[in-house]
């Protein structure tokens, strides 16, 4: 049976979601002719990702191998307390380990991801003429069993790594989280090399006691949209 949170999330995200939610332990894949796995993640950024709805931004360097800058932005869904988290990974020009994987920071356990995606706005595959695409999109996005999201740019030779000077597409997750904080995630390059990277992430899932207020907010938002 769906939880009340899942039903409410579907009301808000359902019309705009192309790829749909990513469940705990589930994955969503790039929409590309060489990628046969399904389901696909979304490729169109949410309509409310505008300056007026920005709650917080962060651009933090990460050092070692790999190295670069981690950009993150938190957006507020109008008419609710729900937050969306957007990320871009930028590899240094002198980066020596192509970035293959990111594990996002934050308290993701219990958080519903209503929609997730990437917008193909990056540059990837530098130095790798066999890359299947060069737009910075991950091969797939997943959630680990404890809820933590990951993005994988290349696996078993399929996909497109972030080489020196490359940057990822914008990657986002729409959630029912209501609080955020600066957290620490992990980037992996060269198969085994890992570095920590500061980024914005959720601090907790919404408390069930605020469900009624959020549903009222969703109703008011919908009424305003219909006028």
C-alpha positions as CSV (number, residue, x, y, z in Angstrom):
1,X,0.0,0.0,0.0
2,X,1.3,3.5,-0.8
3,X,2.0,5.8,2.1
4,X,0.2,9.1,2.4
5,X,3.5,10.7,1.6
6,X,3.9,8.8,-1.6
7,X,0.3,9.7,-2.7
8,X,0.9,13.4,-2.0
9,X,4.2,13.3,-3.8
10,X,2.5,11.8,-6.8
11,X,-0.1,14.6,-6.8
12,X,2.7,17.2,-7.0
13,X,5.3,15.5,-9.2
14,X,3.2,13.2,-11.3
15,X,2.2,15.6,-14.0
16,X,5.7,16.9,-14.6
17,X,7.7,13.6,-14.0
18,X,9.0,11.9,-17.1
19,X,11.2,9.3,-15.4
20,X,9.3,8.9,-12.2
21,X,10.5,8.1,-8.7
22,X,13.6,6.1,-7.8
23,X,12.7,3.6,-5.0
24,X,15.1,2.3,-2.4
25,X,17.4,-0.2,-4.1
26,X,16.1,0.9,-7.5
27,X,17.8,2.5,-10.5
28,X,16.9,4.7,-13.5
29,X,18.9,4.9,-16.7
30,X,19.9,7.4,-19.4
31,X,17.6,7.5,-22.4
32,X,20.0,6.6,-25.1
33,X,19.9,3.9,-27.8
34,X,22.8,2.0,-26.4
35,X,21.3,1.8,-22.9
36,X,18.7,-1.0,-22.9
37,X,17.9,-1.0,-19.2
38,X,14.7,0.6,-17.9
39,X,13.2,2.7,-16.4
40,X,14.7,5.9,-17.7
41,X,15.4,9.0,-15.6
42,X,14.0,12.4,-16.5
43,X,15.8,14.7,-19.0
44,X,13.8,17.9,-18.4
45,X,14.6,20.1,-15.4
46,X,11.5,20.9,-13.2
47,X,9.6,24.0,-14.0
48,X,10.3,25.6,-10.6
49,X,14.1,25.5,-10.8
50,X,14.4,29.2,-11.0
51,X,16.2,31.9,-9.0
52,X,13.1,32.8,-7.2
53,X,12.9,29.4,-5.6
54,X,16.5,28.9,-4.6
55,X,17.0,28.2,-0.9
56,X,20.7,27.7,-0.8
57,X,23.8,27.2,-3.1
58,X,27.2,25.8,-2.6
59,X,30.4,25.5,-4.6
60,X,33.0,23.6,-2.7
61,X,36.4,22.3,-4.0
62,X,37.5,18.7,-3.5
63,X,41.1,17.7,-3.6
64,X,43.2,14.6,-4.3
65,X,42.6,12.2,-7.2
66,X,40.0,13.0,-8.5
67,X,39.9,16.8,-8.0
68,X,37.5,19.6,-8.9
69,X,34.6,21.6,-7.6
70,X,31.2,20.3,-6.4
71,X,28.3,22.6,-7.1
72,X,24.9,22.1,-5.4
73,X,21.6,24.0,-5.2
74,X,18.5,23.5,-3.1
75,X,15.1,24.6,-4.5
76,X,11.8,24.9,-2.7
77,X,8.7,23.6,-4.5
78,X,6.2,26.5,-4.4
79,X,3.1,25.8,-2.2
80,X,4.9,23.2,-0.1
81,X,7.8,22.7,2.2
82,X,9.4,20.1,-0.1
83,X,13.0,20.6,-1.3
84,X,14.8,19.5,-4.4
85,X,18.5,19.0,-4.7
86,X,20.6,19.7,-7.8
87,X,24.2,18.9,-8.4
88,X,27.0,19.5,-11.0
89,X,30.5,18.0,-10.7
90,X,33.3,20.0,-12.3
91,X,36.6,18.2,-12.8
92,X,39.8,20.3,-12.6
93,X,41.8,20.9,-15.7
94,X,44.6,19.0,-14.1
95,X,42.4,16.1,-12.8
96,X,44.4,12.9,-13.0
97,X,41.6,10.4,-12.3
98,X,38.4,10.4,-14.5
99,X,35.3,10.6,-12.3
100,X,33.1,7.5,-12.6
101,X,30.8,7.7,-9.6
102,X,29.3,9.9,-6.9
103,X,27.6,9.0,-3.7
104,X,25.6,12.0,-2.5
105,X,25.9,13.3,1.0
106,X,23.0,13.9,3.5
107,X,20.5,12.0,5.6
108,X,18.5,10.2,2.8
109,X,17.0,7.4,4.9
110,X,13.2,7.7,4.8
111,X,13.3,10.5,2.1
112,X,11.0,10.0,-0.9
113,X,12.6,10.8,-4.2
114,X,9.6,11.8,-6.4
115,X,11.6,12.3,-9.5
116,X,15.2,12.4,-10.6
117,X,17.1,13.2,-13.7
118,X,19.9,14.8,-15.7
119,X,19.7,17.4,-18.4
120,X,22.6,16.6,-20.8
121,X,24.1,20.1,-20.3
122,X,27.6,18.9,-19.4
123,X,30.8,17.8,-21.2
124,X,32.3,14.4,-20.6
125,X,34.4,11.7,-22.2
126,X,37.5,13.9,-22.8
127,X,40.4,11.7,-23.8
128,X,38.1,8.7,-24.3
129,X,37.1,8.4,-28.0
130,X,35.0,5.3,-27.2
131,X,32.5,7.1,-24.9
132,X,28.9,6.5,-26.0
133,X,27.9,10.1,-25.2
134,X,29.7,13.3,-24.3
135,X,26.9,15.4,-22.6
136,X,27.8,14.7,-18.9
137,X,24.8,12.6,-18.2
138,X,25.3,9.6,-15.9
139,X,24.7,6.1,-17.2
140,X,22.3,5.5,-14.3
141,X,21.1,6.9,-11.0
142,X,20.3,4.5,-8.1
143,X,19.5,4.5,-4.4
144,X,21.3,2.2,-2.0
145,X,19.4,0.1,0.4
146,X,19.8,2.7,3.2
147,X,18.4,5.4,0.7
148,X,21.6,7.2,-0.3
149,X,21.5,8.2,-4.0
150,X,24.4,7.5,-6.3
151,X,25.1,8.5,-9.9
152,X,27.3,6.3,-12.1
153,X,28.9,7.9,-15.3
154,X,30.6,4.7,-16.5
155,X,30.4,1.1,-15.6
156,X,32.1,-1.9,-17.4
157,X,33.1,0.3,-20.3
158,X,29.6,1.7,-20.9
159,X,29.0,5.4,-20.4
160,X,31.1,8.6,-20.3
161,X,33.6,9.5,-17.5
162,X,34.4,13.0,-16.4
163,X,37.9,13.6,-17.5
164,X,40.2,16.6,-17.0
165,X,38.3,19.8,-17.5
166,X,35.0,18.0,-17.9
167,X,31.8,18.7,-16.0
168,X,28.7,16.7,-15.4
169,X,25.2,17.5,-16.6
170,X,22.9,19.1,-13.9
171,X,21.6,16.2,-11.8
172,X,18.6,16.6,-9.6
173,X,16.3,14.8,-7.2
174,X,12.9,16.1,-6.1
175,X,12.2,15.0,-2.6
176,X,9.8,15.3,0.4
177,X,12.7,16.5,2.6
178,X,12.0,19.8,4.4
179,X,15.5,20.6,5.8
180,X,18.9,20.8,4.3
181,X,22.5,21.1,5.5
182,X,26.1,21.1,4.2
183,X,27.0,17.4,4.0
184,X,29.8,15.2,2.7
185,X,29.6,12.9,-0.2
186,X,32.1,10.7,-2.0
187,X,33.5,10.8,-5.6
188,X,35.3,7.9,-7.1
189,X,37.8,7.9,-10.0
190,X,40.1,5.4,-11.6
191,X,38.0,2.5,-10.3
192,X,39.2,2.6,-6.7
193,X,40.4,6.2,-5.8
194,X,37.9,8.0,-3.6
195,X,37.7,11.6,-2.2
196,X,35.2,13.4,0.0
197,X,33.3,16.3,-1.4
198,X,31.2,18.9,0.5
199,X,27.7,19.3,-0.9
200,X,24.2,20.2,0.2
201,X,21.8,17.5,1.2
202,X,18.7,16.7,3.3
203,X,19.0,16.5,7.1
204,X,15.8,14.5,7.8
205,X,12.6,13.2,6.3
206,X,9.4,15.3,7.0
207,X,7.6,14.4,10.1
208,X,4.2,12.7,9.6
209,X,2.5,15.4,11.8
210,X,3.0,18.0,9.1
211,X,1.3,16.0,6.4
212,X,-2.1,17.8,6.7
213,X,-0.5,21.2,6.4
214,X,1.5,20.1,3.4
215,X,-1.6,18.7,1.7
216,X,-3.4,22.0,2.3
217,X,-0.5,23.8,0.8
218,X,-0.5,21.6,-2.2
219,X,-4.2,22.3,-2.7
220,X,-3.7,26.0,-2.5
221,X,-0.8,25.8,-5.0
222,X,-3.1,23.8,-7.4
223,X,-5.9,26.4,-7.0
224,X,-3.5,29.2,-7.8
225,X,-2.3,27.3,-10.8
226,X,-5.8,26.8,-12.2
227,X,-6.7,30.5,-12.0
